[in-house]
Amino acid sequence: MNIVKQTLGNKNYAHYSTALLLKTYTEGSNRLRHCLEGLTEVDLKAKPIPEKWSIAEIIIHLADGEMIGSCRIRQAYTNHAGPFPYYDQAVWADSMRYQNQSVEFINLNLEMFDILRKTTANLLTGFNEADWAKTGLHPERGEMTIRGLLELYADHSERHIEQILKRRNLLGKPLEMELILKDRLY
């Protein structure tokens, strides 16, 4: 497994074992829900950092990103010949009015994120070295292995959990939570 860890993903994440990345990926949904405990609709939609997303926008973005990510992992696993799907996160957030969505819609997105994480984690848990080495074509990053995709999406949830925790602090509702992955891919 050590060879896979060092050659198939991003050099910034080579020191993380696949097992730790899978744990981070799998726990992402519960960790995200924990970050939201005690927050009101006003808190979710507050913008304590001007020109940056609210917590509500981050949540919906995570669900949309997970939809794309789960698709990319499945494409690589099944040796799909075409490129991975692409989306412009800023266009999606603006066009789909993330900031104006109801709490019910935000909760549906949390559920979708949870289901996608659980079903994809179930798939990933059974992978062998050859599976982790399978590749697909990312429209911005080029060829990526499934190990690289795991790194990307484990980092994605941790990155946004970190952002939510920062916003909570700025809103005067701090929450102590240790990040699993201390480094960021980008």
Secondary structure, DSSP 8 states (H G I E B T S, - for coil): -HHHHHHSS-GGGTTS-HHHHHHHHHHHHHHHHHHHTT--HHHHH--SSTTS--HHHHHHHHHHHHHHHHHHHHHHHTT-SSB-----HHHHHHHTTGGG--HHHHHHHHHHHHHHHHHHHHHHHT--HHHHH-EEEETTTEEEEHHHHHHHHHHHHHHHHHHHHHHHHHTT-------S--S---
